[in-house]
Each structure stands twice: as structure tokens, then as C-alpha cells.
């Protein structure tokens, strides 16, 4: 398995990714981290979002 392009620690289960870099990024996507898994990879750019151990679920 390849290493993620970038690992970003987050404190909420809902994150969004646009690949960074403005026009060089990708379409804006919303990702939902399952607390029991604790991380998710962006399907476009491969960034890995890791849930901080003290994070709280996103309130709707």
C-alpha cells in the first residue's frame, strides 16, 4: 500500500477536501470519517484525514 500524499489530523468526523492548490486541485468533496475507523482517504488526491482521539462527532 502506498503512503498517503499528505496526512491531516482533524477534530471532526466530517471533512471536506478540494486538493488544495486552487485551480490545480479537484472538485470539492465532503468525506465522513467513521469513528470506529478513525481515518479516511480522499478518493481524488489521496490525502489522509485522521481523526484526533479527542474529536467529537459532527452535529447536523
C-alpha distances in whole Angstrom, upper triangle without the diagonal:
4,7,9,12,14,15,18,20,22,25,26,24,25,23,23,21,23,21,23,25,28,28,25,23,23,25,25,23,24,21,22,20,21,22,21,17,18,15,14,13,15,15,16,15,12,14,13,16,17,20,23,24,28,27,29,28,29,33,34
4,6,9,12,13,16,19,21,25,25,24,24,22,22,20,21,18,20,22,25,25,22,20,20,23,23,22,23,20,22,20,21,23,22,19,18,15,14,12,14,14,15,13,10,12,12,15,16,20,22,24,27,26,29,28,29,33,34
4,7,8,9,13,15,18,22,23,22,22,20,20,18,19,16,18,20,23,24,21,19,20,22,22,21,22,19,21,19,20,21,21,18,17,14,13,11,13,14,15,12,9,10,9,13,14,17,19,21,25,24,26,27,27,31,32
4,5,7,10,13,15,19,20,19,19,16,16,14,16,13,15,17,20,21,18,16,16,19,19,17,18,16,18,16,18,20,20,16,15,12,11,8,10,11,12,9,6,6,6,10,11,15,17,20,23,21,24,24,24,28,29
4,7,10,13,16,20,21,20,20,17,16,13,14,10,12,14,17,18,15,13,14,17,17,17,18,17,19,18,21,22,23,19,18,14,13,10,10,12,11,7,6,5,7,11,13,17,19,22,24,23,25,25,25,29,30
4,6,10,13,16,18,18,18,15,14,12,13,10,11,13,17,19,16,14,15,18,17,16,17,16,18,16,19,20,21,18,16,13,12,10,10,13,13,9,7,5,6,8,11,14,16,19,21,20,22,23,23,26,28
4,7,10,13,15,15,15,13,14,12,14,12,13,16,19,21,19,16,17,19,18,17,16,14,16,14,17,17,18,15,13,10,10,9,11,14,14,11,9,6,5,6,7,11,12,15,17,16,19,20,20,24,25
4,6,10,12,13,13,10,12,11,13,12,12,16,18,21,19,16,17,18,16,15,15,13,14,13,16,16,18,15,12,10,10,10,11,15,15,13,11,7,6,5,6,9,10,13,15,14,16,17,17,21,23
4,7,9,11,12,10,13,13,16,15,16,19,21,24,23,20,20,21,19,17,16,14,14,12,14,13,16,14,10,9,11,12,13,17,18,16,14,11,8,6,5,6,6,10,11,10,13,15,15,19,21
4,6,8,9,8,11,12,15,16,16,19,21,24,23,20,20,20,17,16,13,12,12,10,13,12,15,14,10,9,11,13,14,17,18,17,16,12,10,7,6,5,6,9,10,8,10,11,12,15,17
4,7,9,9,13,15,18,19,19,23,24,27,26,23,23,23,19,18,15,13,12,10,13,11,14,14,11,11,13,15,17,20,21,20,19,16,14,10,9,6,5,8,7,4,7,9,9,12,15
4,6,7,11,13,17,18,19,23,23,26,26,22,22,21,17,15,12,11,9,8,10,10,13,13,10,11,12,15,15,19,20,20,19,16,14,10,10,7,8,10,9,6,6,6,6,9,12
4,7,10,13,17,18,20,23,24,26,26,22,21,20,17,14,10,8,6,5,7,7,11,11,8,9,10,13,14,17,19,19,17,15,13,9,9,7,9,11,11,8,7,5,6,9,11
4,7,10,14,16,17,21,21,23,23,19,18,17,13,11,7,6,5,6,9,10,14,13,11,11,10,12,12,15,17,17,17,14,13,10,11,10,12,15,14,11,10,8,6,9,10
4,7,10,12,14,17,17,20,20,16,15,14,11,8,6,5,6,8,11,13,16,15,12,11,9,11,10,13,14,14,14,11,11,8,10,10,13,16,16,12,12,11,9,12,13
4,7,9,11,14,14,16,16,13,11,10,7,5,4,6,9,11,14,16,19,17,15,13,11,11,9,12,12,12,13,11,12,10,13,13,16,19,19,16,16,15,12,15,15
4,6,8,11,11,13,13,9,8,8,6,5,7,8,11,13,16,18,21,19,17,14,11,10,7,10,9,9,10,8,10,9,13,15,17,21,21,18,19,18,16,19,19
4,5,8,8,10,9,6,5,6,4,6,9,11,15,16,20,22,25,22,20,17,14,12,9,11,9,8,11,10,13,13,16,18,21,24,25,22,23,22,19,22,21
4,7,8,9,8,4,5,8,8,9,12,13,16,17,21,23,25,22,20,17,14,12,9,10,8,6,9,8,11,12,16,18,21,24,25,23,24,23,22,24,24
4,6,8,7,5,8,10,10,12,14,15,19,20,23,25,27,25,22,19,17,15,12,14,11,9,12,10,13,14,17,19,21,25,26,23,25,24,23,25,25
4,6,5,5,9,12,12,15,17,19,22,23,27,29,31,28,26,23,20,18,15,17,13,11,14,13,17,17,21,23,25,28,29,27,28,28,26,29,29
4,5,6,8,10,11,14,17,19,22,24,28,30,32,30,27,24,22,20,16,18,14,13,17,16,19,19,23,25,26,30,31,28,29,28,26,28,28
4,5,8,10,11,15,18,20,24,26,29,32,34,31,29,26,23,21,17,18,14,14,17,17,21,21,25,27,29,33,34,31,32,31,28,30,30
4,7,10,12,15,18,20,24,25,29,31,33,30,28,24,22,19,16,16,12,11,15,15,18,20,23,26,28,32,33,30,31,31,29,31,31
4,7,9,11,14,16,20,21,25,27,29,26,25,21,18,15,12,13,9,8,12,12,15,17,20,23,25,29,30,27,28,27,25,27,27
4,6,9,12,14,18,20,23,26,28,25,24,20,17,14,10,10,7,8,11,12,15,16,20,22,25,28,29,27,27,26,24,26,25
4,6,10,12,16,19,22,25,27,25,23,20,17,15,11,11,8,10,13,14,16,17,21,22,25,28,29,26,26,24,22,24,23
4,7,10,14,16,20,22,25,23,21,18,15,14,10,11,10,11,14,13,15,15,18,20,22,26,26,23,23,21,18,20,19
4,6,10,13,16,19,21,19,18,15,12,11,8,9,9,11,12,12,13,13,16,17,20,23,24,21,20,18,16,18,17
4,7,10,13,16,18,17,16,14,11,11,9,11,12,13,14,13,13,12,14,15,18,21,21,17,17,15,12,15,14
4,7,10,12,15,13,12,10,7,8,7,9,11,13,12,11,11,9,12,12,15,18,19,15,15,13,12,14,14
4,6,9,12,11,10,9,8,10,10,12,15,16,15,14,12,10,11,10,14,16,17,13,13,10,9,12,12
4,6,9,7,6,6,6,9,11,13,16,16,15,13,11,8,8,7,11,12,14,11,11,9,10,13,14
4,5,5,6,7,8,12,14,16,19,20,17,16,13,11,10,9,12,13,14,12,11,9,11,14,15
4,5,5,8,10,14,16,19,22,22,19,18,15,12,10,8,10,9,11,9,9,8,11,14,16
4,6,9,11,15,18,20,23,23,20,19,16,14,12,10,12,11,13,12,12,11,14,17,19
4,6,8,11,15,16,20,20,17,16,12,11,9,9,12,11,14,13,14,13,15,19,20
4,7,11,14,16,19,19,16,14,11,8,6,5,8,8,11,10,12,11,14,17,19
4,7,10,13,16,15,12,10,7,5,4,6,9,11,14,12,14,13,14,18,20
4,7,9,12,12,9,8,6,5,7,9,12,14,17,14,16,15,15,19,20
4,6,9,8,6,6,4,6,9,12,15,17,20,18,19,18,18,21,22
4,5,6,5,5,6,8,11,14,17,20,22,19,20,19,18,21,22
4,6,6,8,10,11,15,17,21,23,25,23,23,22,21,24,24
4,6,8,11,13,17,19,22,25,27,24,25,24,23,26,25
4,6,9,12,15,18,21,24,26,24,25,24,23,26,26
4,6,9,13,16,19,22,24,22,24,23,22,26,26
4,6,10,13,16,19,21,19,21,20,20,24,24
4,6,10,13,15,18,16,18,18,18,22,23
4,7,9,13,15,12,15,14,15,18,20
4,6,9,12,10,13,13,15,18,20
4,6,8,7,9,10,12,15,18
4,5,5,9,11,13,16,19
4,6,9,11,14,17,21
4,7,10,13,15,19
4,7,9,12,15
4,6,9,12
4,6,9
4,6
4
